[in-house]
């Protein structure tokens, strides 16, 4: 059995009881960065063997891991933070397990993507997820494709603090002064939320630190009509 386990994206309390129970029960934990995962395991008194499993070494280790799984081992796969595979390593191991008939079980957990969309103030019914925004020419090429695609009204992406300003400038130049929501260090001690326009964001953010999630609404996005049939809650009167 392979367990794909979601872990906290910042606040260590944001972990499910099921995730803790699973990490305590497995024979091996595959970690994107064993040092980061060690901090989480130590916080909850979990002592289990760990092995690094990341973008650099995942393809080399898959055959060995599949052999261990077939021998009866229970293995958990975690990323540094959030849900594995979502802009993180691990999809190739999950695919190989499906191909080899090995059961895969997901232990849902936090995600910076869904957390940011939930508090963005934009509809979360349909949006385009970019993952980590590419650099320079590739970024501008992607933004032009988003501009030309009428089906994409809102999109979300992860960005590094060093490139945030350049990315905002490209969004402004290609898509215009869109509405934007930026979550920095979400769920952490110094969490910051920004809601406004791209031009306002350019003035607000100068030197930035931490992990960043961005949600953008295109200028031509359809306005969601209010529910005319809704009634006031009695408890709020």
Secondary structure, DSSP 8 states (H G I E B T S, - for coil): -EEEE-B-SS-TT---HHHHHHHHH-SEEEESSHHHHHHHHHHTT----EEE--TTTHHHHHHHHHHHHHTT--EEEE-SSBSTTTTSS-HHHHHHHHHTT--EEEE----HHHHHHHTSSS--SS-EEEEE---HHHHHHHHHHHHH-TT-SEEEEEE-TTTHHHHHHHHHHHH-S-EEEEEESTTSTT-EEEEEEHHHHHHH-SS--S-EEEEEE-TT-------TT----GGG-
